[in-house]
Amino acid sequence: MTENRAEKILQILRSTFTLPKWTTSNRNPFKTLITTIISQNTADRNTARAFENLSKRFEITPEALTNAETSKIEEGLKVAGLYRNKAKTIKQVSKIILEKFRGDLKSILSMPLEEARKTLLQLPGVGPKTADVVLLFCAEKPTIPVDTHVNRVSKRLALGPVNGDYEAVRESLQALYNPKDYLPLHVLLILLGRKYCKARNPLCKQCPLNTLCPSRHIRDKK
């Protein structure tokens, strides 16, 4: 995989998709954390609905969610998968942030990348993807979150090792691209995965990256 080919892929993605406006706005770290926890094993639409429901019941702050009844949090999250586990996790993580970090994630996000990442990973319900989302979108740290879309698309495009785990794919992408492009790349790969490079029946003939994709000959079903 050459950097030239990687850059061509990014250029085509930029010309094909429009980045959502929220990618250029300042994001609240705690709300981003809660949204990402809700999104685990949950479709995007249901994640948005669950967060909206929760927001109608509570102010999305560590203090409000720490003091909220778990059953009330569950009611807000029912549209999302694993809502009971997520409600419990949200209460736990809110309490830790309130008590240990005075209700503010800024102290963590101001740390060097690896230290901040390690600290976030110690929080309940926070895995590598959740940590990387918060770090990239809320602190502009040079890391690339690897969700299911990014993982699938990267491997099909040979941007990451076919049998690679989360870290292997993340490190491969980061080695190929400039840190200033990490955020748009992450979003653009997701958009490609949703519209063309689907898990089942990928639309290879219509895909704008068809000529650059080494997987197209085995996936060109339509």
C-alpha positions as CSV (number, residue, x, y, z in Angstrom):
1,M,0.0,0.0,0.0
2,T,1.6,3.3,-1.1
3,E,0.9,6.7,0.4
4,N,0.1,7.9,-3.1
5,R,-2.8,5.4,-3.4
6,A,-3.9,6.2,0.1
7,E,-4.0,9.9,-0.8
8,K,-6.0,9.1,-4.0
9,I,-8.6,7.3,-1.9
10,L,-9.0,10.2,0.4
11,Q,-9.3,12.7,-2.5
12,I,-12.0,10.6,-4.1
13,L,-13.9,10.3,-0.8
14,R,-13.7,14.1,-0.2
15,S,-15.1,14.7,-3.7
16,T,-17.9,12.1,-3.2
17,F,-19.2,13.0,0.2
18,T,-19.8,16.2,2.1
19,L,-18.6,16.1,5.7
20,P,-21.4,16.8,8.2
21,K,-21.4,20.2,9.8
22,W,-21.0,18.8,13.3
23,T,-17.4,17.7,12.4
24,T,-16.3,21.3,12.5
25,S,-18.1,22.3,15.7
26,N,-16.8,22.1,19.2
27,R,-18.2,19.0,20.9
28,N,-18.9,18.6,24.6
29,P,-16.6,15.8,25.9
30,F,-19.0,14.4,28.4
31,K,-21.9,14.3,26.0
32,T,-19.7,12.8,23.4
33,L,-18.6,10.1,25.9
34,I,-22.2,9.3,26.8
35,T,-23.3,9.2,23.2
36,T,-20.5,6.8,22.3
37,I,-21.3,4.5,25.2
38,I,-24.9,4.4,24.0
39,S,-23.8,3.7,20.4
40,Q,-22.1,0.5,21.3
41,N,-23.8,-2.4,19.4
42,T,-26.6,0.0,18.5
43,A,-27.6,1.4,15.1
44,D,-27.0,5.1,14.5
45,R,-30.7,6.0,14.4
46,N,-31.4,4.3,17.7
47,T,-28.4,5.9,19.3
48,A,-29.7,9.4,18.4
49,R,-33.2,8.5,19.6
50,A,-31.9,7.2,22.9
51,F,-29.6,10.2,23.6
52,E,-32.6,12.5,22.8
53,N,-34.8,10.6,25.1
54,L,-32.2,10.7,27.9
55,S,-31.7,14.4,27.3
56,K,-35.4,15.1,27.8
57,R,-35.3,13.4,31.2
58,F,-31.9,14.7,32.5
59,E,-29.3,17.4,31.9
60,I,-26.4,15.4,30.4
61,T,-23.8,16.2,33.1
62,P,-21.9,14.0,35.5
63,E,-23.8,15.4,38.5
64,A,-27.3,14.9,37.0
65,L,-26.6,11.3,35.8
66,T,-24.8,10.3,39.0
67,N,-27.9,11.4,41.0
68,A,-30.4,9.9,38.6
69,E,-32.2,6.7,39.3
70,T,-30.9,3.8,37.3
71,S,-34.4,2.8,36.3
72,K,-35.1,6.3,34.9
73,I,-31.9,6.2,32.8
74,E,-33.0,2.8,31.5
75,E,-36.3,4.2,30.4
76,G,-34.5,6.8,28.3
77,L,-32.2,4.2,26.7
78,K,-34.8,1.4,26.0
79,V,-34.7,2.1,22.2
80,A,-30.9,1.3,22.3
81,G,-29.5,-2.2,22.7
82,L,-28.3,-3.5,26.1
83,Y,-30.0,-0.6,27.7
84,R,-29.8,-2.0,31.3
85,N,-26.0,-2.5,31.1
86,K,-25.6,0.9,29.5
87,A,-27.7,2.6,32.2
88,K,-25.5,1.0,34.9
89,T,-22.3,2.0,33.1
90,I,-23.4,5.6,32.5
91,K,-24.1,6.0,36.3
92,Q,-20.8,4.5,37.2
93,V,-18.7,6.5,34.7
94,S,-20.6,9.7,35.7
95,K,-19.9,9.2,39.4
96,I,-16.2,8.6,38.7
97,I,-15.9,11.7,36.5
98,L,-17.7,13.7,39.1
99,E,-15.7,12.5,42.1
100,K,-12.3,11.9,40.6
101,F,-12.1,14.6,37.9
102,R,-14.5,17.2,39.5
103,G,-17.1,16.6,36.8
104,D,-14.9,17.7,33.9
105,L,-13.0,15.7,31.3
106,K,-10.7,18.6,30.4
107,S,-8.0,17.5,32.8
108,I,-7.8,14.1,31.0
109,L,-8.0,15.6,27.5
110,S,-5.1,18.0,28.3
111,M,-2.8,15.1,28.9
112,P,-0.4,13.8,26.2
113,L,-2.3,11.4,23.9
114,E,-1.1,8.0,25.3
115,E,-1.6,9.1,28.9
116,A,-5.1,10.5,28.1
117,R,-6.0,7.4,26.2
118,K,-4.8,5.1,29.1
119,T,-6.8,7.2,31.6
120,L,-10.0,7.0,29.5
121,L,-9.6,3.3,29.1
122,Q,-9.7,2.9,32.8
123,L,-13.3,4.2,32.9
124,P,-16.2,1.8,33.0
125,G,-17.6,1.1,29.5
126,V,-14.8,2.8,27.7
127,G,-13.0,0.7,25.2
128,P,-10.5,1.8,22.5
129,K,-13.1,3.1,20.1
130,T,-14.9,5.2,22.7
131,A,-11.7,6.6,24.0
132,D,-10.5,7.5,20.5
133,V,-13.8,9.2,19.6
134,V,-13.5,11.5,22.6
135,L,-9.9,12.2,22.0
136,L,-10.2,12.9,18.3
137,F,-13.5,14.9,18.2
138,C,-13.2,16.7,21.5
139,A,-9.4,17.3,21.9
140,E,-8.1,17.0,18.3
141,K,-5.7,14.3,19.4
142,P,-4.0,12.4,16.5
143,T,-5.9,9.1,16.7
144,I,-8.3,7.3,14.5
145,P,-11.3,5.5,16.0
146,V,-12.0,2.2,14.3
147,D,-15.7,1.3,14.4
148,T,-17.3,-1.5,12.4
149,H,-17.5,0.5,9.2
150,V,-13.9,1.8,9.4
151,N,-12.7,-1.7,10.2
152,R,-14.5,-3.3,7.3
153,V,-13.8,-0.7,4.7
154,S,-10.1,-0.3,5.6
155,K,-9.6,-4.1,5.2
156,R,-11.4,-4.3,1.9
157,L,-9.4,-1.4,0.6
158,A,-6.1,-2.9,1.9
159,L,-5.6,0.2,4.1
160,G,-5.3,-2.1,7.1
161,P,-4.3,-5.8,7.6
162,V,-7.0,-8.2,6.7
163,N,-6.7,-10.1,10.0
164,G,-5.6,-7.2,12.0
165,D,-7.2,-6.3,15.4
166,Y,-8.3,-2.8,16.4
167,E,-4.9,-1.5,17.1
168,A,-3.3,-3.0,14.0
169,V,-6.0,-1.3,11.8
170,R,-5.7,2.0,13.7
171,E,-1.9,2.1,13.5
172,S,-1.9,1.2,9.8
173,L,-4.3,4.0,8.9
174,Q,-2.4,6.5,11.0
175,A,0.9,5.5,9.3
176,L,-0.7,6.2,5.9
177,Y,-2.3,9.6,6.5
178,N,-1.4,13.0,7.9
179,P,-2.8,13.6,11.4
180,K,-4.7,16.7,10.1
181,D,-6.7,14.2,7.9
182,Y,-7.5,11.7,10.7
183,L,-10.9,13.2,11.5
184,P,-12.2,13.6,7.9
185,L,-10.8,10.1,7.0
186,H,-12.7,8.5,9.9
187,V,-16.0,10.1,9.0
188,L,-15.6,9.6,5.2
189,L,-14.8,5.9,5.6
190,I,-18.0,5.5,7.7
191,L,-20.0,7.3,5.0
192,L,-18.6,5.0,2.4
193,G,-19.4,2.0,4.5
194,R,-23.0,3.1,5.0
195,K,-23.7,3.9,1.3
196,Y,-21.6,1.5,-0.8
197,C,-19.2,-0.7,1.1
198,K,-21.9,-2.5,3.1
199,A,-21.3,-5.5,5.2
200,R,-23.7,-7.6,3.1
201,N,-24.1,-7.1,-0.6
202,P,-21.6,-4.2,-1.1
203,L,-22.4,-2.0,-4.1
204,C,-19.1,-2.4,-5.7
205,K,-20.1,-1.3,-9.3
206,Q,-21.5,2.0,-8.0
207,C,-18.6,2.6,-5.5
208,P,-16.5,5.6,-6.3
209,L,-13.4,3.7,-5.2
210,N,-14.1,0.7,-7.5
211,T,-10.9,1.0,-9.6
212,L,-8.7,1.3,-6.4
213,C,-10.3,-1.5,-4.5
214,P,-8.5,-4.9,-4.5
215,S,-11.6,-6.6,-3.2
216,R,-13.9,-5.5,-6.0
217,H,-13.4,-8.6,-8.1
218,I,-14.8,-10.9,-5.4
219,R,-17.5,-8.6,-4.3
220,D,-18.8,-7.2,-7.5
221,K,-22.3,-8.7,-7.2
222,K,-24.5,-5.9,-8.4
